[in-house]
């Protein structure tokens, strides 16, 4: 998912490419004229639910990071501490705070 600046969200990743050609799960599929989509529907539903949970958690982390920095002591290491906790770079934390300031987001 991309934000308004065209940046990829920190939690977004490409599909893993570490599987070899011979062990790739799609290699084991056989064409079957009587397609059963039940398992696909279940997997897709699990994926949608997991993605929604991940998106919600990401939004929560953003809100809490903004709140921590807005309520913090404005010490030089505050951005570094938020970056350490979230796993983001200090630049990503600074971008988040710039967007919060531009949009008038304030901690409650």
N, C-alpha and C positions, 0 to 999 in steps of 0.2 A: 504494500500500500504506500502511496506517495503522498507527501504533505503538499501544502499549497505552493511551496518553493520548488517542487519537483524532487525533493530529497526522499530517499527510501527510509522508512521508519526503522529505528534500530532493531526492532524485533523481526523484521522481514528478512527472509533468507531465500536464496535460490534453492531449488530442489537439489538434494545431494547427488553428486556425480561420482562418488567414490565406489559405487558398485561396478564390478567388472561386467563385461558383456555377457559372459557365460552364466553369471549368477543373478542377473537382473530379473526382478519378479515378473516383468512383462514377457520375458523369454519363455516362461513356462506355460503361458496361456495357449490354449488350443482353440481353433475356430470350431464353434459348435452352432449348427443351424438353429437349434432351439435355445436362443439366448435367454438366460435367467439373470435378471437384473436385481434380484432381491438383495444379494450381498453388496452389490454396488450401491444400492439405495441406502443400506445401513452404513456403509463406509462413508458415503457422502454426508449423511446426517451427522455422524460422529465428527467428521471434519468440520462441518459448519458450526457445530456446538463448541468444538475446541477453539476454532478461530474466533468465535464470539467471546469466549472466555479470555483468550489471549488479548484481544482488542480491549476488552474491559479492564484487564489487569494493567495493560500498557497505559491506558488513560488514567487509571488510579495512580500509577507511578509518576506520571507527568504532574498531576495535581499535587501529590505529596512533595515532589521535588521543588515545585514552585513555592509551595507553602513553607517548606523548610528554609529555602533561601530568602524568602521575603520576611520571615520572622526571625531569621538568624542574626548573628552579631555582625555580619558583613566583614568577617575576617578573611584574610587573603586565601586561606585554605578551604573555605566553604564550598566552592565549586569543585575542588578536587575531592572533597569528602563525598559530595553527592555523586560525582562521577564514579568513585570507588564503589559506593553502595549499589548504584544502578547498573554498573558495567558499561556505562556510556563514556565517551571521551569528554574531556573538559570543554572542547569545542561544541559538542552536541548539547551540553548543559547550558553553555552560553547562548547558543541559538534558541533553545527552549525559553530562556529568560528574556531574550530580545523579543521573541514572538509574544510572550505573555505581556510584556510592557507595551508593545505595539497595539495589542488587542485590549489593553486595559484590564487584564486579569489580575485580581488581587486575592490573596489568601484570606479565608474567612476564619 
